[in-house]
Amino acid sequence: MEKYNHKYGAEQIQVLEGLEAVRKRPGMYIGSTSVRGLHHMVYEIVDNCVDEALAGYCTEINVVIEPGNIISVEDNGRGIPVEIHPKTKISTAETVYTVLHAGGKFGGDSGYKVSGGLHGVGASVVNALSQWTEVTIRRDGGLYQMYFEKGKTVKKLEKIGDAKGTGTKVRFLADDTIFESLNYEYETLEKRFREMAFLTKGLKITIEDKREETPKKAEFCFEGGLISFVEFLNKNKEKLHKTPIYIEKNGDIPVEIAIQYTSSYSENIYTFVNNINTIEGGTHLEGFKRSLTKVFNDYARSHNFLKEKDNNLQGEDIREGITAVVSVKVKEPQFEGQTKTKLGNSEVTGVVQSMVNEALSTFLEENPSVAKAILEKCISASRAREAARKARELVRKKNALETSTLPGKLADCSSKNADECEVYIVEGDSAGGSAKQGRDRKFQAILPLWGKMLNVEKARADKIYGNDKLNPVILAVGAGIGADFDITKIRYGKVIIMADADVDGAHIRTLLLTFFFRYMRPLIENGNVYLAQPPLYKLSKKGMEDVYCYTDEDLEKAYKELEEKGITRDQLGVQRYKGLGEMNPEQLWETTMNPETRTLIKVTMDDAIKADEIFTLLMGDEVEPRREFIQANAKYVKNLDI
Ligand code: 0R9
């Protein structure tokens, strides 16, 4: 690309300093330089297209991962304005790509930007953090193009031909000197775009991965919007009513909600503000929960489901088995909380609450059979809660009689400072034995689990308290479960699941993750749950230090590196670890438990949701999806357990 020579004026120098700041502190603008931040680059660009769709001008967005990890995003909106901007004296399009936060500031008449990634910083940040960016615009019958390198204009916007229709296409290559890796995960992008399509009724989003010989692609367009979202989330669950309850109001704060009850015992409420997933909830969730509790209690009283002597149903009773998506649009959202995903705007609570009060009570009056099915479940949940309280009391009394409230199998650590303490939940007694001997007993505790675990999908809280497999986990963590869970009481800052790298290990991991997701969710949200990574292989040779490999790719890499040192494959002894129990205490310490050398994977809500989905599928009542999943995944099983 030929360099474009032009002199910088005072405005432009300020611009370059702005983008230089982005390159100096990328984390501040894009969250992180890990693969998460890399994906945010794509979301930032796609968010601009969604804004155009929300303004009513764009119906289709096409995303392509091109070979070499180049991202291409195209929309069929109005096209970014091309005329010279009166303030910057350069084209509006170049302004948007070179001035920090310009998209919002220079936006034309719409002035109502609601979509937005976690950081909402826009095109100029993506431009600053890319090796190159190419922007092509179709507008007013012309085809325009401009080109940047590391945020600097290399080729100013110029008309390069004629064009039919309107739209914007952006291609960029993220800067590999800034991001840890440029390897986009197709599945992550696919999931996000599916979610975006659910949240913007009728908008078509396509994604295609052209990096492999056989490209992967998907197309999302949901005329049902949130109704389709809830149906998707419940696809493997037994529903209590056929069609989701749908509530929509387009006032000053537009609110859209879909609700469907299932026979499961879990509560799944997903909330969004301006299409951003508010994982930590906030005022919109608060308003929704308050209204649910009030409306169902009022209905239960007025229709004799609750007698005068009966206590009111509690919120948790009413939310058992619920799947709901709550989406609000707020002009100036305030995000709070640890991950800045909690809505703080207090005015939203009342708006959501009064809207749901009205719409839901009308729905229940008009659909008495649905109301009956839901209320019967709520009442049985309230009975189970009472039974759980009694079971909990029993466990507490029993523990008070015993000398210690900690489970017998737990080898605790000596430190009582939760921040530095960690508990390894280990599958099997023999691995537990090695872990106990190998650990640093000052800050590492070991809790061996054995035998068949309880299927949490088919059990309520009353069955979990007192269950001989899960109760030790509850007691060891020390913070209760369900509505009683109190994160300030956790006894360990890290709860580490250490299971074999085989099918049984995967099963126990899924079971425990699902249990944490359903009954100790703040533990995951707070980032306290980890997966240990035991090695899969050991390469050894006399006179050479053992080499541990954690994946098949690691093994190939190690072979290559050793070959470069003159050590051939047939000179090496290869041990494939079938289970943790095969490692002696020293090996287990060195490879999996020593904080200096181990690799821990922090479990995110995404992982837990995936575990929950798989678990619902494998353990739930619906047979057909389970059969489909097993058939589709049977081919992978041999790779899991060689
Ligand atoms: C492929 C990625 N697409 C975009 O980034 C994109 C931005 C954009 C846009 C407008 C239309 N389509 C777009 N696609 C637009 C917005 C407005 C007026 N005309 C066109 C407006 O906001 O009023 N723009 C986003 C910001 C800007 N345009 C603006 F600041 F230049 F106006």
Boltz pocket constraint, residues with backbone or C-beta under 6 A from the ligand:
constraints:
  - pocket:
      binder: B
      contacts: [[A, 45], [A, 46], [A, 48], [A, 49], [A, 52], [A, 73], [A, 74], [A, 75], [A, 77], [A, 78], [A, 79], [A, 80], [A, 81], [A, 92], [A, 93], [A, 96], [A, 102], [A, 103], [A, 104], [A, 106], [A, 107], [A, 108], [A, 109], [A, 110], [A, 111], [A, 123], [A, 168], [A, 169], [A, 170]]
      max_distance: 6.0
